Amino acid sequence: MSLDDLGREKALGFLRQMVLVRRFEEKSAELYSQQKIRGFLHLYIGEEAVAVGAMNALKAEDNVLATYREHGHAIVRGMAPGAVMAEMYGKVSGCSKGRGGSMHLFCAEQRFYGGHAIVGGGLPVAVGLALADRMKGREAVTACFFGDGATDEGEFHEALNMAGLWKLPVLFLCENNLYAMGTKLERHEADPEIIHRPAAYGIPAERVDGMDVVAVERAVRYAADLVREGGGPRFLELMTYRFRAHSMYDAELYRTKEEVQRWKAERDPIEGFEARLREAGWLDDAARAEIERDVAGQVEEAVRFAEDGEWEALEDLEKDVYAKPVGAMLEEGGAR
């Protein structure tokens, strides 16, 4: 798909969304350093083209599952940045009522079913959702994001096998950023060509430039349409790269600063797309500055919403908890 096929308004919208995700993540890192956000924090900086391209290719009735690096997916899907930020603060105004934090963002209204902290944990859930849709007669695609490290997990093979066997409407989206936490692809895969794996389960696969938002949108839209039409599952390997460490706790000793800087200089998805828009005459300095002002306002409002949110009341801490603490169970047993 060329820029002309995309259209100026939609193209500028893609740029705006990528900038929003980038600035939201940068602010999250700042707030984490201030200890406003606790727990784990995995940033999506550098991979924005994948979330923006994919989400714009999917439909509202489709299901979406993501990994623990899912802030960008959630926001582009339509979740309010304030609800995402409040969740990371642990406030009850967060999308998961402050119970999930950064790695467990959920929103039933947007059919966004996580945020899964367990590597590969979303894969069998995706198969279950797709099977449920099949049984209910819903015409929907279940899009499941996961990293290259998840392809080492048993549930990866189990999920692909079941989806391939039953021709379920699942779109498997592998975000291959070349490193599973701190392990380079070649060191954890006997065959580092992940694109080879889906064929074992009869699933067509395609490799896509994940740093090109237009290429991602085209590939995901085409694959999702085929799945939606009853063609069975499909697999896309989206080649991307994260510019930040695996998490805020990561000392990042497994790759050189030169490698990261080279990717930033040569393959930044925002700068690359901006250059294409300028070349097409669709973007100038004034329009670019307006995008930054708008995004800055959205991020500022998200932080304000999180700061103003309330903490969960102590008397509600056991609400929605289905297993009592061991001490309480022992006391009840002794009372009997």
Buried (B, 14 or more C-beta within 10 A) or exposed (E): EEBEEBEBEEBBBBBBBBBBBBBBBBBBBEBBEEEBBEBBBBBBBBBBBBBBBBBBBBEEEBBBBBBBBBBBBBBBBEBBBBBBBBBBBBBBBBBBBBBBBBBBBBBEEBBBBBBBBBBBBBBBBBBBBBBBBBEEEBEBBBBBBBBBBBBBBEBBBBBBBBBBEBBBBBBBBBBBBBBBBBBBBEEBBEEBEBBEBBEEBBBBBBBBBBBBBBBBBBBBBBBBBBBBEEEBBBBBBBBBBBBBBBBBEEEBEBBEEEEBEEBBEEBBBBEBBBEBBBEEEBBEEEBBEEBEEEBBEBBEBBBEBBEEBEEBEEEEEEEEEEEEEEEEEEEEEEEE
